Amino acid sequence: MLTALVITLREGLEAALVVAVVLSFLDRSGESRLKRYAWYGAAAAAGLCVASATLLFSLAESLVGEAGEAFEVVVTLVAVSVLTFMIMWMKRHGRNLKAAIEERAKKASGMASASGKVSTSSAALAIVMLAFAAVAREGFETVLFLLGSASESGVTATIAGGSAGLTAAIAAGLIFYRGVYRLNLKKFFDVTGVVLIVLAAGLVANSAQDIFGSGILPAAVTDPVWNTGVWLSQETGIGAVLHSLVGYQSEPSPVALFSYVLYLGSMLMLYFAPKFSRHRAMAEGAH
């Protein structure tokens, strides 16, 4: 549940911020008449994502046995791949996100003129597509992540956590739009980026456990390294919370541990690498 909450909060807030920035820009530029088209685009994307989620979750529920397990593993690995790319992309571009969105909104609203019906229609379509693309991208990513976490947390808990995170994201987006609180986007995405790296490491470890724990490899690398289930079960209480947040396993195999440490260590090194930071600073300076 907590994994779903964190994922939808992060992804939902990113989408909400895009819409909020577009709406704020249209207010300031005197193009308030175009605001409704941003809502149209966001609503259409949200509806498409909900329909896609319903279809994929229904498909996952209909598959049983090895087919169901294979589907879960594939979805999880795809989700981790997309999540990894998104984390590193946002690390590099998060600082300039607001300016980039405003520039796109400026180009879109610039198609309109005081008396040009055709250009106004073009501007409306451009605003619709801008909001649609932002919400749809984050929405589809979220659907993949929730499918990956549902195999561990269960569909009910995933939906509950996802709903809570999405509600919080929408509320934060509205607050940002109203100007009640000035959110430091760089700090927010830096902190949530680290949280998502830890969550992704847990998904990688669970996938490795599923893939290699079925007799493919010798028992020496698949048998549990320890068993702390008696004191801290990953199924209930604090153990379940740690399982959702940091990928804790009460009976981890060497393969799962190696996968967890390898992904977590390499991603954190890359995320905080001075070389990466210098490249990011140079890219920002160039703009």
C-alpha positions as a Python dict, from the first residue, in 0.01 Angstrom:
ca = {
    (1, 'M'): (0, 0, 0),
    (2, 'L'): (279, 243, 93),
    (3, 'T'): (463, 170, -230),
    (4, 'A'): (151, 257, -429),
    (5, 'L'): (99, 573, -223),
    (6, 'V'): (453, 700, -282),
    (7, 'I'): (444, 618, -652),
    (8, 'T'): (109, 785, -722),
    (9, 'L'): (202, 1086, -507),
    (10, 'R'): (522, 1141, -703),
    (11, 'E'): (379, 1073, -1049),
    (12, 'G'): (44, 1237, -977),
    (13, 'L'): (207, 1551, -841),
    (14, 'E'): (427, 1580, -1148),
    (15, 'A'): (121, 1566, -1373),
    (16, 'A'): (-72, 1805, -1145),
    (17, 'L'): (217, 2051, -1149),
    (18, 'V'): (224, 2052, -1528),
    (19, 'V'): (-146, 2137, -1542),
    (20, 'A'): (-108, 2396, -1263),
    (21, 'V'): (182, 2567, -1439),
    (22, 'V'): (-14, 2581, -1766),
    (23, 'L'): (-321, 2726, -1591),
    (24, 'S'): (-113, 2984, -1403),
    (25, 'F'): (63, 3090, -1720),
    (26, 'L'): (-265, 3133, -1907),
    (27, 'D'): (-397, 3346, -1619),
    (28, 'R'): (-90, 3572, -1624),
    (29, 'S'): (-81, 3603, -2003),
    (30, 'G'): (-446, 3705, -2030),
    (31, 'E'): (-550, 3385, -2206),
    (32, 'S'): (-787, 3256, -1935),
    (33, 'R'): (-1037, 3159, -2207),
    (34, 'L'): (-802, 2873, -2297),
    (35, 'K'): (-788, 2728, -1945),
    (36, 'R'): (-1081, 2494, -1998),
    (37, 'Y'): (-892, 2321, -2278),
    (38, 'A'): (-617, 2226, -2033),
    (39, 'W'): (-884, 2063, -1817),
    (40, 'Y'): (-1026, 1884, -2123),
    (41, 'G'): (-686, 1739, -2209),
    (42, 'A'): (-614, 1634, -1850),
    (43, 'A'): (-957, 1472, -1812),
    (44, 'A'): (-925, 1281, -2140),
    (45, 'A'): (-583, 1149, -2041),
    (46, 'A'): (-704, 1052, -1694),
    (47, 'G'): (-998, 861, -1843),
    (48, 'L'): (-770, 678, -2085),
    (49, 'C'): (-532, 583, -1804),
    (50, 'V'): (-816, 453, -1585),
    (51, 'A'): (-945, 243, -1874),
    (52, 'S'): (-595, 107, -1939),
    (53, 'A'): (-548, 27, -1571),
    (54, 'T'): (-881, -155, -1558),
    (55, 'L'): (-789, -360, -1864),
    (56, 'L'): (-440, -453, -1743),
    (57, 'F'): (-548, -534, -1387),
    (58, 'S'): (-830, -751, -1525),
    (59, 'L'): (-580, -928, -1748),
    (60, 'A'): (-345, -984, -1455),
    (61, 'E'): (-630, -1125, -1245),
    (62, 'S'): (-737, -1362, -1524),
    (63, 'L'): (-394, -1520, -1563),
    (64, 'V'): (-313, -1806, -1328),
    (65, 'G'): (-19, -2034, -1264),
    (66, 'E'): (301, -1983, -1460),
    (67, 'A'): (136, -1745, -1705),
    (68, 'G'): (31, -1515, -1422),
    (69, 'E'): (375, -1527, -1262),
    (70, 'A'): (547, -1455, -1593),
    (71, 'F'): (314, -1161, -1658),
    (72, 'E'): (389, -1013, -1315),
    (73, 'V'): (765, -1048, -1362),
    (74, 'V'): (759, -890, -1709),
    (75, 'V'): (540, -600, -1594),
    (76, 'T'): (763, -542, -1290),
    (77, 'L'): (1083, -536, -1496),
    (78, 'V'): (928, -299, -1751),
    (79, 'A'): (808, -76, -1467),
    (80, 'V'): (1154, -71, -1308),
    (81, 'S'): (1313, 17, -1644),
    (82, 'V'): (1072, 306, -1701),
    (83, 'L'): (1106, 417, -1340),
    (84, 'T'): (1487, 418, -1363),
    (85, 'F'): (1482, 631, -1677),
    (86, 'M'): (1228, 870, -1526),
    (87, 'I'): (1433, 913, -1205),
    (88, 'M'): (1751, 1003, -1391),
    (89, 'W'): (1569, 1226, -1642),
    (90, 'M'): (1401, 1421, -1363),
    (91, 'K'): (1730, 1450, -1174),
    (92, 'R'): (1875, 1628, -1475),
    (93, 'H'): (1577, 1835, -1587),
    (94, 'G'): (1370, 1887, -1269),
    (95, 'R'): (1524, 2228, -1196),
    (96, 'N'): (1406, 2368, -1529),
    (97, 'L'): (1073, 2186, -1543),
    (98, 'K'): (856, 2490, -1468),
    (99, 'A'): (1031, 2708, -1726),
    (100, 'A'): (1008, 2436, -1991),
    (101, 'I'): (635, 2391, -1932),
    (102, 'E'): (573, 2765, -1947),
    (103, 'E'): (765, 2786, -2273),
    (104, 'R'): (545, 2515, -2426),
    (105, 'A'): (231, 2687, -2297),
    (106, 'K'): (356, 3017, -2441),
    (107, 'K'): (401, 2861, -2784),
    (108, 'A'): (60, 2698, -2764),
    (109, 'S'): (-129, 3009, -2650),
    (110, 'G'): (67, 3221, -2898),
    (111, 'M'): (-127, 3058, -3178),
    (112, 'A'): (-433, 3254, -3070),
    (113, 'S'): (-510, 3610, -3167),
    (114, 'A'): (-782, 3848, -3059),
    (115, 'S'): (-986, 3794, -3369),
    (116, 'G'): (-844, 3486, -3535),
    (117, 'K'): (-1091, 3201, -3509),
    (118, 'V'): (-863, 2952, -3683),
    (119, 'S'): (-560, 3042, -3474),
    (120, 'T'): (-772, 3028, -3157),
    (121, 'S'): (-880, 2675, -3250),
    (122, 'S'): (-518, 2581, -3308),
    (123, 'A'): (-421, 2722, -2970),
    (124, 'A'): (-703, 2533, -2800),
    (125, 'L'): (-592, 2207, -2960),
    (126, 'A'): (-230, 2275, -2864),
    (127, 'I'): (-328, 2336, -2499),
    (128, 'V'): (-540, 2018, -2498),
    (129, 'M'): (-249, 1813, -2633),
    (130, 'L'): (-1, 1969, -2390),
    (131, 'A'): (-211, 1875, -2087),
    (132, 'F'): (-309, 1539, -2237),
    (133, 'A'): (50, 1439, -2310),
    (134, 'A'): (171, 1531, -1960),
    (135, 'V'): (-107, 1352, -1773),
    (136, 'A'): (-108, 1050, -2006),
    (137, 'R'): (268, 999, -1974),
    (138, 'E'): (262, 1010, -1594),
    (139, 'G'): (-59, 809, -1585),
    (140, 'F'): (71, 522, -1795),
    (141, 'E'): (393, 512, -1593),
    (142, 'T'): (185, 497, -1276),
    (143, 'V'): (-27, 211, -1410),
    (144, 'L'): (287, 8, -1482),
    (145, 'F'): (432, 79, -1137),
    (146, 'L'): (108, -11, -961),
    (147, 'L'): (86, -338, -1156),
    (148, 'G'): (437, -419, -1043),
    (149, 'S'): (366, -341, -678),
    (150, 'A'): (27, -518, -682),
    (151, 'S'): (200, -855, -712),
    (152, 'E'): (352, -793, -369),
    (153, 'S'): (93, -582, -186),
    (154, 'G'): (-228, -716, -341),
    (155, 'V'): (-476, -539, -564),
    (156, 'T'): (-694, -399, -282),
    (157, 'A'): (-402, -248, -90),
    (158, 'T'): (-252, -112, -412),
    (159, 'I'): (-576, 59, -513),
    (160, 'A'): (-618, 205, -163),
    (161, 'G'): (-261, 338, -152),
    (162, 'G'): (-281, 464, -508),
    (163, 'S'): (-606, 648, -441),
    (164, 'A'): (-460, 815, -130),
    (165, 'G'): (-146, 920, -315),
    (166, 'L'): (-341, 1053, -611),
    (167, 'T'): (-574, 1253, -386),
    (168, 'A'): (-276, 1408, -208),
    (169, 'A'): (-113, 1490, -543),
    (170, 'I'): (-425, 1666, -673),
    (171, 'A'): (-456, 1865, -350),
    (172, 'A'): (-90, 1969, -370),
    (173, 'G'): (-132, 2069, -734),
    (174, 'L'): (-430, 2291, -646),
    (175, 'I'): (-233, 2453, -364),
    (176, 'F'): (55, 2515, -600),
    (177, 'Y'): (-180, 2666, -858),
    (178, 'R'): (-339, 2897, -602),
    (179, 'G'): (4, 3016, -494),
    (180, 'V'): (-59, 2929, -129),
    (181, 'Y'): (273, 2749, -107),
    (182, 'R'): (582, 2781, -323),
    (183, 'L'): (712, 2431, -381),
    (184, 'N'): (1086, 2381, -432),
    (185, 'L'): (1065, 2144, -728),
    (186, 'K'): (1435, 2056, -726),
    (187, 'K'): (1435, 1948, -360),
    (188, 'F'): (1107, 1764, -400),
    (189, 'F'): (1224, 1561, -699),
    (190, 'D'): (1568, 1501, -544),
    (191, 'V'): (1417, 1354, -225),
    (192, 'T'): (1146, 1152, -398),
    (193, 'G'): (1405, 1032, -650),
    (194, 'V'): (1601, 863, -372),
    (195, 'V'): (1281, 715, -229),
    (196, 'L'): (1189, 575, -570),
    (197, 'I'): (1537, 425, -614),
    (198, 'V'): (1488, 231, -290),
    (199, 'L'): (1140, 120, -399),
    (200, 'A'): (1273, 11, -737),
    (201, 'A'): (1552, -187, -569),
    (202, 'G'): (1288, -381, -377),
    (203, 'L'): (1100, -457, -699),
    (204, 'V'): (1423, -576, -863),
    (205, 'A'): (1499, -806, -569),
    (206, 'N'): (1146, -949, -571),
    (207, 'S'): (1165, -1012, -946),
    (208, 'A'): (1501, -1185, -909),
    (209, 'Q'): (1353, -1402, -635),
    (210, 'D'): (1062, -1497, -859),
    (211, 'I'): (1277, -1563, -1166),
    (212, 'F'): (1555, -1765, -1007),
    (213, 'G'): (1372, -1916, -713),
    (214, 'S'): (1202, -2189, -913),
    (215, 'G'): (1489, -2435, -944),
    (216, 'I'): (1676, -2275, -1234),
    (217, 'L'): (1984, -2211, -1021),
    (218, 'P'): (2154, -2430, -757),
    (219, 'A'): (2008, -2424, -409),
    (220, 'A'): (2324, -2256, -280),
    (221, 'V'): (2223, -1927, -446),
    (222, 'T'): (1847, -1955, -400),
    (223, 'D'): (1808, -2087, -45),
    (224, 'P'): (1736, -1816, 216),
    (225, 'V'): (2042, -1645, 364),
    (226, 'W'): (1850, -1593, 686),
    (227, 'N'): (1501, -1623, 825),
    (228, 'T'): (1379, -1337, 1041),
    (229, 'G'): (1012, -1416, 986),
    (230, 'V'): (969, -1528, 1346),
    (231, 'W'): (1062, -1183, 1477),
    (232, 'L'): (972, -960, 1183),
    (233, 'S'): (745, -1109, 919),
    (234, 'Q'): (724, -925, 590),
    (235, 'E'): (354, -1008, 570),
    (236, 'T'): (226, -810, 870),
    (237, 'G'): (295, -508, 1089),
    (238, 'I'): (625, -325, 1075),
    (239, 'G'): (773, -593, 851),
    (240, 'A'): (506, -533, 590),
    (241, 'V'): (573, -158, 605),
    (242, 'L'): (947, -215, 559),
    (243, 'H'): (875, -461, 277),
    (244, 'S'): (675, -193, 96),
    (245, 'L'): (916, 93, 164),
    (246, 'V'): (1266, -56, 143),
    (247, 'G'): (1212, -405, 0),
    (248, 'Y'): (1270, -591, 326),
    (249, 'Q'): (1246, -970, 293),
    (250, 'S'): (1232, -1204, 591),
    (251, 'E'): (1379, -1491, 386),
    (252, 'P'): (1598, -1337, 114),
    (253, 'S'): (1801, -1551, -122),
    (254, 'P'): (2159, -1462, -224),
    (255, 'V'): (2026, -1377, -571),
    (256, 'A'): (1769, -1135, -427),
    (257, 'L'): (2025, -974, -197),
    (258, 'F'): (2279, -936, -476),
    (259, 'S'): (2018, -785, -709),
    (260, 'Y'): (1903, -543, -440),
    (261, 'V'): (2251, -425, -345),
    (262, 'L'): (2369, -403, -707),
    (263, 'Y'): (2073, -192, -822),
    (264, 'L'): (2060, 27, -511),
    (265, 'G'): (2434, 88, -498),
    (266, 'S'): (2481, 159, -868),
    (267, 'M'): (2178, 389, -888),
    (268, 'L'): (2276, 592, -580),
    (269, 'M'): (2631, 630, -709),
    (270, 'L'): (2504, 748, -1046),
    (271, 'Y'): (2239, 971, -889),
    (272, 'F'): (2491, 1156, -672),
    (273, 'A'): (2792, 1131, -904),
    (274, 'P'): (2981, 1464, -930),
    (275, 'K'): (3034, 1399, -1301),
    (276, 'F'): (2659, 1372, -1351),
    (277, 'S'): (2606, 1694, -1154),
    (278, 'R'): (2866, 1879, -1364),
    (279, 'H'): (2700, 1767, -1685),
    (280, 'R'): (2365, 1880, -1550),
    (281, 'A'): (2508, 2220, -1449),
    (282, 'M'): (2666, 2263, -1794),
    (283, 'A'): (2338, 2172, -1963),
    (284, 'E'): (2151, 2424, -1749),
    (285, 'G'): (2412, 2692, -1817),
    (286, 'A'): (2378, 2634, -2189),
    (287, 'H'): (2011, 2722, -2165),
}
